[in-house]
Amino acid sequence: MKTAIDLLREAGDGTALPPCDSRFHYVPPWTAASLETLAEEILPPVAGIAMRYPAAGRASELVTANETATLIGACEYVRLRGGSDGCPLAFGGLPAELTEYARRERMTVREALDCVAWFDASQRVLTGVGIGPRRPAGTPALDGALYGPELVRRYNPARRVTERFNDVVRGFAKGFLGSCRVLELGTGTGRVARNLAPFAGSYVGIEASLAMIGEGRQDGLDVRHGDMMAIPLGAESVDAVVEHESIDFCGEPLLAAGEIERVLTLGGHFYRLELETAPVAAVGRLQEEITTRLAEISGGVFPYWTKGQRQRLHGWLTRRGFVYRRIELARWEERRTLRDWLQGLVNASYPSFAGVDERTALSVCVELAREASLGDLDRQWPGQVGMVVDRYEFVERCP
């Protein structure tokens, strides 16, 4: 299996990416050089710390200040894919569960092993080297990358699913999946899976977040713990791969694309489902004003992972023997509360994404909505919603 470094060397680092603007900073894609630094310079000291402090030792013992700095720096490095492009970030590069540790001069052994575990969960697929930290008995496993229990708590309430959405996804499944063996990437809490599985020949989903799997397995769905960058299925084992706004957030989308190519049968399809929303102009202007205000409050700008990634992924797939077609599944008028139209901005307050907490984000929404004379957050406003699918047909297997 090719490593991420191999894929990036083949693809090159020259894909044009949009510049940072005054409010949104994209965390840049990995480059071959930054992955080499991760494997050769960042990883070995972390592995050394894991070896020096076995879980059988005293969990409350302190590690050194240098070891603390090494671990925090390693987690930040992998979190930001090697660094930033010079824009100020609204967060320090650490997931919520580790930010408290960064405030200390010296961490405890238990905290150090938490950092090692998070780092390892985030980097092992990228480098092909697992540290395998031995954590204290009874310590819950840590998710890498963007995931954690707090995200699960907020996920479903923050992502409104209407019966029209469900109908459109079911229509897609009936029309495109038929008797296919279907793999879904990033099942999450299962809101798409429950509409796909009944119409597929067979269904399996994979989800990297341990915290989300329990939700995703409701209704008897076959959801397995796994990373889309290392899909736990055999070669040519599925006829269709489906994802809904998840691949952009994995550590390296090109590595996921390589895995999609591996598990798909020739003639199979990769489907990217995308929801498009457009509120009336007044609400759209309010969204812009809220984004600007939250950026000012945070002292930086909101990170935005997906800028440029779709173009990069599309180019890789079409060069590897996939034929592309964009299909509009449906478009409809929809009335939503102002709260629902603004929810995406509140979602950005999730601690892994920005330096603004949920309560602050909500209060800014209320304040600016009042100033714009748009009423309270429960007032309904019209808009348009659409569902499109980017279909990639696998017609030629490249060497």
Buried (B, 14 or more C-beta within 10 A) or exposed (E): EBBBBBBBBBBEEEBEBEEBEEBBBBBBBBBBEBBBBBBEEBBEBBBEBBEEBEBEBEBEEBBBEEBBBBBBBBBBBBBBBBBBEEBEBBBBBBBBBBBEBBEEEBBBBBBBBBBBBBBBBBBBBBBBBEBEBBBBEEEEEBBBBBBBBBBBEBBBEBBBBEEEBBBBBBBBBEEBBEEBBBBBBBBBBBBBBBBBBEBBEEBBBBBBBBBBBEBBBEEEBBBBBBBBBBBEBEEEBBBBBBBBBBBBBBBBBBBBBBBBBBBBBEEBBBBBBBBEEBBEEEBEBBBEBBBBBBBEBBEBBBBBBBBBBBEBBBEBBEEBBBEEEEEEBBEEEBEBBBBBBBBEBBBBBBBBBBBBEBEBBBEBBBEBBEEBEBEEBEEEBEBEBBBBBBBBBBEEEEE
